[in-house]
Amino acid sequence: MDGDARDADWGQGCGENCFTLDGDDFTCSRVLDEPEVWRVELLMHDTFLPSVNAFVVRDGAETLVVDAGTSDDFNDTRLMRALIGLGVDPERTTLLCTHAHMDHAGLARELSEAGVRVVIPDGVLADMRRLAVPAWRDEMVARMQAEGASQAESAELADVIWDHAVNFETEKIAFSTVAAGETLRCGRWALEVVPTPGHTPGHCALWEPCTRTAFLGDAVLFLCSTCIGFWSEGEDAIGAQLATLRNLSEMGVERALLGHGLQEGSVAERCLANIAHHERRSARALAAIREVPGSTGYELVPAMGWRAPFEHWAETPALTRWFLVSESIAHLDHLVATGAVRREPDAAGVSRYFAAE
């Protein structure tokens, strides 16, 4: 659709408490009344997830935007149209990004330049400083090579995910920080910053205890299991995610606003089911190691129960291959951290895995 048609077709009603953002069926819709929350659905690229959510919380003249979507030829227009349609005053608006990925912080510059105050949790800033720098990309390459991937594929996969990292400091986006346990206010509402590590080390959620409402980013999803990639060797990303899921299952979250898709049942039940999902995958990895002791991490990827076209691996999109390889390595890190397996480098420096028994 051409630009003129997009401009002509936005702002139309699409149901009660809903209006269109363009002629491509992207909408801004009211999803909660207390607190008043609007969902802005934005386009995703290069992934199996079709869209990403930004949420607009309003109380009187105050506005809080949770996550800023991903950069796209039209997403900046869509998000701005949502704010205009809601009558938001940028000077009385705060943006909070739950984590340092492009699909949740990609439009922060546009909001900042419009006058919105940008805030990130301390953990998200730490991730930006750690993950969105060339040294982290090089560390990912080295780690995947140590797991048995070729140098060419290691570089390809590291590049495709590193391109999705965001660093407000290097991009010169003005921001301030908020510590875990502190609150962000939006009119009457006080939302607590809750660490939810796993998807990234510094991932955070926002929690409004009176209405038992949580903005969870990618901490847990109903569309799929959240991708958990490896961190540095010696760290346990899967273990962190399991702890986060247990904490969320016990918080009493009744209304969840998610980074992708919608809540489709009990948050506690979804968290427990996701814990079981990760435990099954780790068990598959352990069984494969027992069957073929001394396997490399790269060799173990197909044994972990992924629904993936391994027979057409070379034609599989790089971002999909990154998800599969990085989470497989994270499961191996978890098995090492829990003492279930041991990792031993061979003469070439490639890691080999053996059951601990």
Order of alpha helices (4+ residues) and beta strands (2+ residues): alpha-beta-beta-beta-beta-beta-alpha-beta-alpha-alpha-beta-alpha-alpha-alpha-beta-beta-beta-beta-beta-alpha-beta-alpha-alpha-alpha-beta-beta
